Amino acid sequence: MNYPAPIVGNWYQSRSGQLFEVVAVDDDDHTVEIQHFDGTLEEFDDDGWIALLPQDMDAPEDWTGSLDVEPEDHDDDEMTALPSWLGDGHLDRDEASGFSEMSM
């Protein structure tokens, strides 16, 4: 049976149903490093890769798996708002140090 070659950045599912991404392939050492959806890293040799019985999969829609971010911690409104240190994005000329208008 043919199994897909490990490609960095591609997602796969093991025979046990674990979702993982290939994060490194070392052709010299014949090793594959994977990162599970929960963030756990593992390294396999060629035989270990085949033993996984990997199947090509699409990347998960929920990108927070390995980032330890809870859904309630993520608010889309915050992602589009200006950082607090920027204020409203406008600079009052009176507040800018070293700014002076030239008078003629």
C-alpha positions in Angstrom: 0.0 0.0 0.0 1.3 3.5 -0.9 1.4 6.2 1.8 1.8 9.9 1.0 5.3 11.3 1.3 5.7 13.7 4.2 5.6 17.3 3.0 6.3 20.2 5.4 3.2 22.2 6.0 0.8 19.4 5.0 -1.7 17.9 7.4 -2.3 14.2 7.9 -4.3 11.8 10.0 -2.8 8.7 11.6 -4.5 5.4 11.8 -5.5 6.2 15.3 -7.3 9.3 14.1 -4.7 11.8 15.4 -4.5 15.0 13.3 -1.0 16.3 12.8 1.2 18.6 10.6 4.6 17.8 9.2 6.9 20.5 10.4 10.3 19.2 9.3 11.8 16.5 7.0 15.4 15.6 7.2 16.4 13.7 4.1 19.9 13.1 5.4 18.8 11.5 8.6 15.6 10.0 7.1 13.4 11.6 9.8 10.1 13.3 9.9 9.1 15.7 12.6 5.4 16.2 13.2 3.3 18.4 15.4 0.0 17.1 16.7 -3.0 19.4 16.8 -2.5 19.9 20.6 1.1 21.1 20.0 3.0 17.9 20.9 6.1 17.3 18.7 7.3 13.9 17.6 10.0 12.6 15.4 9.8 9.4 13.3 12.2 7.6 11.0 11.0 6.2 7.7 9.6 3.0 9.3 7.8 5.1 11.9 6.2 7.3 9.3 4.9 4.2 7.5 3.6 2.8 10.8 1.5 5.9 11.2 -0.5 4.8 8.1 -0.8 8.6 7.3 -3.7 9.9 5.2 -3.7 13.3 3.6 -6.1 15.7 5.3 -7.1 19.4 5.0 -5.8 21.8 7.6 -8.2 22.2 10.5 -10.5 25.2 10.5 -9.8 25.8 14.2 -6.2 27.1 14.2 -6.1 27.4 18.0 -5.3 23.8 18.8 -1.6 24.1 19.6 -1.8 27.7 20.8 -3.7 27.0 24.1 -6.3 29.7 23.3 -9.8 29.3 24.6 -12.6 30.5 22.2 -13.8 33.0 24.8 -10.3 34.5 24.8 -10.6 35.3 21.1 -12.9 38.1 20.0 -13.0 39.0 16.4 -13.7 42.7 17.2 -10.4 42.9 19.1 -8.6 41.7 16.0 -9.8 44.6 13.9 -9.5 47.3 16.6 -6.5 49.6 16.8 -4.1 48.9 19.6 -4.8 51.0 22.7 -1.4 52.8 22.4 -2.6 54.1 19.1 -5.7 55.7 20.5 -8.1 56.6 17.7 -5.3 56.7 15.1 -5.2 60.5 14.9 -2.4 62.8 16.2 -3.2 66.2 17.7 -0.5 68.6 16.5 -0.5 70.2 19.9 0.5 66.9 21.4 3.3 66.1 19.0 6.7 67.0 20.5 8.9 69.0 18.3 6.1 69.9 15.9 5.7 73.5 14.9 3.9 75.1 12.1 5.8 77.4 10.0 4.4 80.9 9.9 5.1 83.2 7.1 
